[in-house]
Amino acid sequence: MASVLITGASKGIGRAIASELSRRGHRVVATARKPDTLADLDVDGRLALDVTDPESIRHAVAAAGEIDVLVSNAGEIFYSAVEAIPAEEFRRLFELNTLGALRVAQAVLPGMRARGSGRLLFTSSIAGRIVLPPGAAYGATKWGLEALAEALAIEVAPFGIQVALLEPGAVSSGALDEVTTYRLPDDPYAALLEPGAARRAMMSPHEVAVGVADAAEAASLPLRIPLGDAATAILAARRAAPDDRPFVIGRT
């Protein structure tokens, strides 16, 4: 069984991943900014870890001990038309979703390289491969994560380390129930931001967790793993679409 460190395990997808891996018998160290939110999780360790704080990451990784698998899951989302994105909020989101994942990966890699094995699993999204207004800022952070992970996969392969991007579609984790939204005065993009405008067929956190756990246990990994039928179909449509115009889900 593997020793697994999970970021962003306090709720939703991260909590489901921790539960599923623990159920399968792995040694699971769940982390969150507020470790008291992990109290009722049946896992081997519960640690404070803020992916935006290098010192917090250092302490958590040291306390976790040997790590075979990193599940990099911490992240947030907000909605906004591109014209209305507050630059500072975009910076904060990028700091959490992209740089946070980078920092934790950098912290666990020396140990993995020394042992000649390891696995880095990044919770990405179909939004890391296509554009889904009004989530452009979130998508940009995931596109950045995908680029980092693809380069990382090439760089660490000689050390026996594997990298994968897990790409679900919309997930019924609660994260999309009350999304922070930024608007312009007399908003010309109001229709884009109507309640439900960005909602699509959803999969459950447990379904995502099963896909992540399967990846943790697989003999070998593809770089990108769509999770769920909707994600698989959407990403296949994107690959088949021409690149000379924006890709819109459902447009032929």
MIVOLO-137457 format. One record per residue (C-alpha): residue number from 1; y, x, z. Coordinates in nm, 4 decimals, always signed. Layout:
% MIVOLO-137457
 lonu       py       px       pz
  NUM        Y        X        Z
...
% end
This chain:
% MIVOLO-137457
 lonu       py       px       pz
    1  +0.0000  +0.0000  +0.0000
    2  +0.3547  +0.1139  -0.0734
    3  +0.6512  +0.1699  +0.1530
    4  +0.9338  -0.0445  +0.0129
    5  +1.3067  -0.0441  +0.0893
    6  +1.4948  -0.3589  -0.0139
    7  +1.8726  -0.3985  -0.0234
    8  +2.0428  -0.7358  +0.0056
    9  +1.7493  -0.8973  +0.1877
   10  +1.9431  -1.1388  +0.4089
   11  +1.9050  -1.4413  +0.1819
   12  +1.8009  -1.5754  -0.1551
   13  +1.6167  -1.3431  -0.3900
   14  +1.6148  -1.0439  -0.1552
   15  +1.4641  -1.2421  +0.1314
   16  +1.1980  -1.3863  -0.0988
   17  +1.1111  -1.0384  -0.2288
   18  +1.0751  -0.9042  +0.1252
   19  +0.8470  -1.1926  +0.2235
   20  +0.6294  -1.1625  -0.0873
   21  +0.5807  -0.7858  -0.0580
   22  +0.5053  -0.8151  +0.3126
   23  +0.2537  -1.0929  +0.2406
   24  +0.0791  -0.8579  -0.0013
   25  +0.0403  -0.5981  +0.2729
   26  +0.3122  -0.3483  +0.1833
   27  +0.5250  -0.1727  +0.4437
   28  +0.8608  -0.3436  +0.3947
   29  +1.1955  -0.2242  +0.5290
   30  +1.4493  -0.5001  +0.4715
   31  +1.8197  -0.4203  +0.4850
   32  +2.1449  -0.6126  +0.4913
   33  +2.5037  -0.5581  +0.5947
   34  +2.4332  -0.7685  +0.9041
   35  +2.0802  -0.6879  +1.0232
   36  +2.0757  -0.9869  +1.2621
   37  +2.0341  -1.2047  +0.9500
   38  +1.6916  -1.0421  +0.9053
   39  +1.5621  -1.1269  +1.2536
   40  +1.3185  -1.3955  +1.1400
   41  +1.1758  -1.1962  +0.8482
   42  +0.8142  -1.0864  +0.8966
   43  +0.8630  -0.7254  +0.7853
   44  +0.8016  -0.3773  +0.9278
   45  +1.1655  -0.2749  +0.9599
   46  +1.5115  -0.4310  +0.9621
   47  +1.8105  -0.2044  +0.9093
   48  +2.1835  -0.2270  +0.8545
   49  +2.2772  -0.1094  +0.5064
   50  +2.6073  -0.1664  +0.3299
   51  +2.5724  -0.0453  -0.0300
   52  +2.9483  +0.0175  -0.0488
   53  +2.9386  +0.2587  +0.2500
   54  +2.7799  +0.6026  +0.1847
   55  +2.7388  +0.6734  +0.5574
   56  +2.5596  +0.3417  +0.6108
   57  +2.3269  +0.4233  +0.3210
   58  +2.2537  +0.7711  +0.4585
   59  +2.1619  +0.6371  +0.8017
   60  +1.9437  +0.3572  +0.6622
   61  +1.7519  +0.5790  +0.4211
   62  +1.6884  +0.8348  +0.6972
   63  +1.5708  +0.5628  +0.9360
   64  +1.3446  +0.4020  +0.6760
   65  +1.1294  +0.7132  +0.6389
   66  +0.9259  +0.7823  +0.3274
   67  +1.0116  +0.5345  +0.0499
   68  +0.7751  +0.4753  -0.2404
   69  +0.9643  +0.1839  -0.3959
   70  +1.3325  +0.0939  -0.3892
   71  +1.4170  -0.2669  -0.4693
   72  +1.7900  -0.2558  -0.5382
   73  +1.8939  -0.6169  -0.5016
   74  +2.2324  -0.6412  -0.3255
   75  +2.4944  -0.8201  -0.5345
   76  +2.7507  -1.0971  -0.5667
   77  +2.9115  -1.3069  -0.8410
   78  +3.2397  -1.4782  -0.9157
   79  +3.3556  -1.6931  -1.2061
   80  +3.6709  -1.6464  -1.4099
   81  +3.7900  -1.6516  -1.7673
   82  +3.8563  -1.2925  -1.8702
   83  +4.2320  -1.3490  -1.8844
   84  +4.2304  -1.4620  -1.5221
   85  +4.0074  -1.1920  -1.3662
   86  +4.1886  -1.0332  -1.0686
   87  +4.1572  -0.6582  -1.1241
   88  +4.1028  -0.5825  -0.7557
   89  +3.8278  -0.8423  -0.7258
   90  +3.6590  -0.7002  -1.0347
   91  +3.6820  -0.3536  -0.8785
   92  +3.5203  -0.4864  -0.5575
   93  +3.2403  -0.6551  -0.7546
   94  +3.1710  -0.3393  -0.9537
   95  +3.1702  -0.1398  -0.6299
   96  +2.9001  -0.3675  -0.4891
   97  +2.6830  -0.4547  -0.7881
   98  +2.6905  -0.1293  -0.9839
   99  +2.8139  +0.1610  -0.7733
  100  +2.6237  +0.0237  -0.4745
  101  +2.2984  +0.0368  -0.6677
  102  +2.3838  +0.3878  -0.7867
  103  +2.4543  +0.5130  -0.4341
  104  +2.1258  +0.3874  -0.2905
  105  +1.9271  +0.5266  -0.5842
  106  +2.0925  +0.8650  -0.5361
  107  +1.9996  +0.8562  -0.1670
  108  +1.6271  +0.7913  -0.2198
  109  +1.5731  +1.0100  -0.5263
  110  +1.5517  +1.3509  -0.3526
  111  +1.2530  +1.2352  -0.1486
  112  +1.0839  +1.0827  -0.4510
  113  +1.1375  +1.3972  -0.6576
  114  +0.9944  +1.6112  -0.3779
  115  +0.6780  +1.3970  -0.3666
  116  +0.6511  +1.3697  -0.7445
  117  +0.6344  +0.9920  -0.7418
  118  +0.8411  +0.6809  -0.6818
  119  +0.9622  +0.3602  -0.8324
  120  +1.3174  +0.2249  -0.8672
  121  +1.3379  -0.1500  -0.9314
  122  +1.6826  -0.2899  -1.0049
  123  +1.7538  -0.6625  -0.9863
  124  +1.9532  -0.7130  -1.3046
  125  +1.9919  -1.0384  -1.4986
  126  +1.9904  -1.1780  -1.8479
  127  +2.3668  -1.1411  -1.7953
  128  +2.3075  -0.7676  -1.8247
  129  +2.2051  -0.8192  -2.1865
  130  +2.4099  -1.1184  -2.3039
  131  +2.7523  -1.2659  -2.2272
  132  +2.7640  -1.5814  -2.0140
  133  +3.1205  -1.7114  -1.9632
  134  +3.2687  -1.7679  -1.7102
  135  +3.0675  -1.4844  -1.5534
  136  +3.2117  -1.1994  -1.7604
  137  +3.2951  -0.9828  -1.4582
  138  +2.9468  -1.0221  -1.3124
  139  +2.7950  -0.9544  -1.6538
  140  +2.9998  -0.6370  -1.6919
  141  +2.8634  -0.5054  -1.3626
  142  +2.5089  -0.5754  -1.4803
  143  +2.5679  -0.4223  -1.8240
  144  +2.6870  -0.1110  -1.6388
  145  +2.3787  -0.1171  -1.4174
  146  +2.1549  -0.1430  -1.7233
  147  +2.3138  +0.1651  -1.8790
  148  +2.2740  +0.3664  -1.5592
  149  +1.9131  +0.2592  -1.5150
  150  +1.8196  +0.3358  -1.8762
  151  +1.9638  +0.6858  -1.8479
  152  +1.7971  +0.7280  -1.5087
  153  +1.4580  +0.6303  -1.6518
  154  +1.4845  +0.9150  -1.9023
  155  +1.6084  +1.1665  -1.6451
  156  +1.3502  +1.1044  -1.3713
  157  +1.0381  +1.0536  -1.5832
  158  +0.9490  +1.4271  -1.5660
  159  +0.9368  +1.3934  -1.1853
  160  +0.6803  +1.1121  -1.1916
  161  +0.9386  +0.8443  -1.1078
  162  +0.9490  +0.5099  -1.2904
  163  +1.2494  +0.2794  -1.3359
  164  +1.2584  -0.0890  -1.4267
  165  +1.5248  -0.3564  -1.4680
  166  +1.4155  -0.7042  -1.3596
  167  +1.6025  -0.9662  -1.5654
  168  +1.5831  -1.3260  -1.4407
  169  +1.7925  -1.6107  -1.5707
  170  +1.9678  -1.8479  -1.3318
  171  +1.8005  -1.8632  -0.9910
  172  +1.8151  -2.1500  -0.7406
  173  +1.8937  -1.9112  -0.4547
  174  +2.2124  -2.0866  -0.3439
  175  +2.4295  -1.8092  -0.4865
  176  +2.5528  -2.0432  -0.7629
  177  +2.6210  -2.3419  -0.5381
  178  +2.9770  -2.2529  -0.4369
  179  +3.0812  -1.9600  -0.6529
  180  +3.4284  -1.8182  -0.5919
  181  +3.6375  -1.9060  -0.8983
  182  +3.9684  -1.7624  -1.0182
  183  +4.1966  -1.9672  -1.2444
  184  +4.5295  -1.9393  -1.4221
  185  +4.8145  -2.1814  -1.3437
  186  +4.7870  -2.4896  -1.5684
  187  +4.4520  -2.3414  -1.6602
  188  +4.3921  -2.3339  -2.0382
  189  +4.0268  -2.2486  -1.9671
  190  +3.9620  -2.5464  -1.7387
  191  +3.6727  -2.6801  -1.9488
  192  +3.4929  -2.3474  -1.9180
  193  +3.5150  -2.3691  -1.5393
  194  +3.4138  -2.7306  -1.4879
  195  +3.1445  -2.7784  -1.2219
  196  +2.8067  -2.7342  -1.3826
  197  +2.9437  -2.5744  -1.6993
  198  +2.7665  -2.2464  -1.6255
  199  +2.4451  -2.3982  -1.4836
  200  +2.1253  -2.3640  -1.6800
  201  +1.7549  -2.4138  -1.6176
  202  +1.6771  -2.2368  -1.2929
  203  +1.3806  -2.0526  -1.1490
  204  +1.3086  -2.0274  -0.7772
  205  +1.3655  -1.7150  -0.5641
  206  +0.9891  -1.7088  -0.5059
  207  +0.9226  -1.6866  -0.8796
  208  +1.1581  -1.3896  -0.9010
  209  +0.9928  -1.2326  -0.5967
  210  +0.6485  -1.2592  -0.7542
  211  +0.7765  -1.0800  -1.0651
  212  +0.9356  -0.8034  -0.8589
  213  +0.6240  -0.7603  -0.6441
  214  +0.4075  -0.7454  -0.9567
  215  +0.6347  -0.4693  -1.0877
  216  +0.6043  -0.2799  -0.7593
  217  +0.2249  -0.2875  -0.7966
  218  +0.1881  -0.2366  -1.1730
  219  +0.0124  +0.0741  -1.2993
  220  +0.3046  +0.1455  -1.5326
  221  +0.6383  -0.0151  -1.6037
  222  +0.8354  -0.1155  -1.9099
  223  +1.2056  -0.0429  -1.8715
  224  +1.3088  -0.4089  -1.8942
  225  +1.1125  -0.7020  -1.7541
  226  +1.2424  -1.0550  -1.8258
  227  +1.1473  -1.2932  -1.5465
  228  +1.0655  -1.6533  -1.6354
  229  +1.0194  -1.8418  -1.9601
  230  +1.3913  -1.9165  -1.9996
  231  +1.4904  -1.5504  -1.9655
  232  +1.2190  -1.4435  -2.2075
  233  +1.3290  -1.6992  -2.4685
  234  +1.7014  -1.6260  -2.4322
  235  +1.6590  -1.2498  -2.4586
  236  +1.4302  -1.2886  -2.7596
  237  +1.6947  -1.5049  -2.9278
  238  +1.9577  -1.2410  -2.8515
  239  +1.7465  -0.9670  -3.0090
  240  +1.7018  -1.1798  -3.3218
  241  +2.0709  -1.2719  -3.3525
  242  +2.3149  -1.0719  -3.5676
  243  +2.5602  -0.8404  -3.3937
  244  +2.8599  -0.9308  -3.6075
  245  +2.9663  -1.2205  -3.3838
  246  +2.9331  -1.3245  -3.0182
  247  +2.5951  -1.4602  -2.9173
  248  +2.6087  -1.8141  -2.7758
  249  +2.3013  -1.9687  -2.6141
  250  +2.1764  -2.2597  -2.8222
  251  +2.3714  -2.1701  -3.1370
  252  +2.1614  -2.1213  -3.4480
% end
